[in-house]
Amino acid sequence: MCDLLQRAVGSWGLSGLDRLLCFMIVQELQNFIGSLDKTIRKDKSWDEAFVKMLKELEPLAGAHSKSTYK
C-alpha cells in the first residue's frame, strides 16, 4: 500500500502530505485546547482545584530547588 502511494505521488508528494497532516493535527490540538480553556474559565470549581493542586505541589518544587545536585 505504501509503495503504491509513493509511486503515485512520489517523494515530494509524500513530504507534502506529511506536512499537511502535521498541520492539521496541530490545528485540531489548538482548537481542543481553546475549547477546553473556555470551558475551564467558565467553571470556577476548576480554578479552585488548580489552586489547591498548585499549593500541594509547591513543597515539592521547593525541595527540588534546594537539592544538592549541581
Buried (B, 14 or more C-beta within 10 A) or exposed (E): EEEEEEEEEEEEEBEEEEEEEEEEEEEEEEEEEEEEEEEBEEEEEEEEEEEEEEEEEEEEEEEEEEEEEE
